[in-house]
Amino acid sequence: MGQIRLCGDLAAGRIGMFGARYWGMETSRPNIHENLPVIRQLDDAAINRIAAGEVVERPASAVKELVENAIDAGARRIFIDIADGGKTLIRVTDDGCGIAGHDLPLALSRHATSKIDGSDLLNIHTFGFRGEALPSLGAVGRLNITSRVQGSEAFEINVEGGDLGPVRPAALNGGTVITLRDLFYATPARLKFLRTDRAETTAINDIVKRLAMAEPFVRFELRDVSGDSPRTTFRAEAENGDMFDALHGRLSTVLGREFADNSLKIDALREGLHLTGYAALPTYSRGSAVLQYLFVNGRPVRDKLLVGALRGAYFDFLSRDRHPAAALFLDCDPTLVDVNVHPAKSEVRFRDPGLARGLIVSALRQALAEAGHRASTTVAGATLGAMTPEPIGGPRVYQMDRPSMGSRSASYQSQ
């Protein structure tokens, strides 16, 4: 019976090579073929779809790439239209410098960009520099680019699933209009991993608000055109004045007037690193880290080093279950920070991370120490509201002064 069981195991492939050699039998290994695998070059369409998996994670990623391109083009007015959470429509309209007609096909090819020349990947002064966004979007959706350069005619080009169309004349006053329809139609499996329309719309709102905080002198407007009644979900007019006044006004629009009224101005400089922004008072803390916005050279980032420094600055002022609110901007020479360490460019790497962390901690602690015992207006208002005078009338009767049921019964019986 033992031999029969072992032979059954051999037939089912459940015994190792040592056992097969022991029994004098040969088994085939599924990963070894008689013919060697052939190495082949993937076509451009497959390469773009693979790259889109890193660059375009969800509709909010597409909005981020297109709005950043508009900012790099010098736009002062940016309008974003979305439908169904960005799944069926994303349209970004700007008044930037535009793209020449003969450059439209080149703009849709991989690693083609006007922002760097490739000689120095550290000295980067723009949001984008890889030249992957437009070809990636054209590989997984239906993309249309209509643009006009000042002093020239307008042209447009279409690309669907990586298939590039011809350049044709178009009608446009100026700037660029990029329309993306049916995102991920060329890769249907990606659609299954998207969240609900409401969740995707919320993510797009968060991306647009972060970019609006980084560019207070640019007008932003986000509209949801789903259905028959389009509605504006976010609008921020261009601010005026100096940088701090403009930032204060933009934060009032994005984060609310309460944050602007209960925050401290931050302005510190150390060894080439300049920290600016606003940090809220400890009494304006939150139960989660939802009001923490960090920027490096104007780029919104979610960096553990910077978040840890912010947490450390409030360590002596907040309990562990409370989180500070802040919008901080760290500016430095581009050669001191590497932004090419994450596919979505949401993380950075400093040449001297200790210097960046020390600057944030010391600047915030100094501002909080100078504020003294100042409390936020929201807490003070709630406290004053609790100190209202008692209503005019008869004296208040407390429970201890009320006769009990037993004493009432005895009184009635005696009477």
Secondary structure, DSSP 8 states (H G I E B T S, - for coil): -HHHHHHHHHHHT-S-HHHHHHTT-----TT--SS--------HHHHHHHHHHHH-SSHHHHHHHHHHHHHHTT-SEEEEEEEGGGTSEEEEEE-S----GGGHHHHTSTT--SS--SS-SS---SS--SS-HHHHHHHHSEEEEEEE-TTS-EEEEEEETTEE---EEE--SSEEEEEEESTTSS-HHHHTT---HHHHHHHHHHHHHHHHHH-TTSEEEEEE--SSS-EEEEEE----SSHHHHHHHHHHHHT-HHHHHTEEEEEEEETTEEEEEEEE-GGG-BSSS-SEEEEETTEEE--HHHHHHHHHHTTTTS-TT-B--EEEEEE--GGGEE-TTSTTS---EESSHHHHHHHHHHHHHHHHHHHTT---HHHHHHHHHH-----SSS----GGGS--HHHHHHHHHH-
